[in-house]
Amino acid sequence: MKQPFRLFQQQIDFEFAARGWLYWSPLSIGGRLIEEKGELAREVNHCYGDKKKRTDEAVGSIELEIGDVAYTLFCLANSMNYVICASGVRTSGYGNDRNDPMSLLNRLDGHAGKLNHSLDEEHTRATICSRISITMKVLRELAESMGVNFEDAISKSITKSFSRDKERFPAGV
C-alpha cells in the first residue's frame, strides 16, 4: 500500500525538531539532490545500462539510492513548508516503450535539473513546489519500473539518515 508522502514528511520534520536540527537552505539541498541523483544514476547504469561495475567496485543499492533522492526531496519540501502531492501531477506522457529504467532515469535527470534551475533563479514558490512533485512522481515511476518498493526505500533511507547524520545538520537556537 502506498503511504502518503505527507506521512514521510511529518516523520522527517518530527525527527528534525526532536534533534533541534534546522534544514539547509533550498539551494544547498538542491546541491545535495544533484549528488544523490548522480549516485542513483551510477547504480541504475550499472544494472540497466552499458557501463558495468569494475570487479574492485563496491556493490551499491538502487533501493537505498532511490530512498536518498526521495529523502532529499522531502527535506527540500519541508524547508519550504510544502506538502508533496504527486497523485494529480502530470509528467511528460510517454508510452510504455519509454518507461524502461534508463528512459525514466533520463526523465528524472531532466525534471531534477529544472527544479535546481528554479532554485538557482529564485523562481516562484509555486513553480518550485510543482517541480518537486513532478520529480518525486518520476522517481516513484523509476522505482516501480525496477521492482523497488518505493515506500520501503524511503523508510530505509530515513532510518539510515537519522542514525548517521548527527554532524551534518546545525542545531537550532
Secondary structure, 3 states (H helix, E strand, C coil): CCCCHHHHHHHHHHHHHHHCECCCCHHHHHHHHHHHHHHHHHHHHHHHCCCCCCCCCCCCCHHHHHHHHHHHHHHHHHHCCCCCCCCCCCCCCCCHHHCCHHHHHHHHHHHHHHHHHHHHCCCCHHHHHHHHHHHHHHHHHHHHHCCCCHHHHHHHHHHHHHHHCCCCCCECC
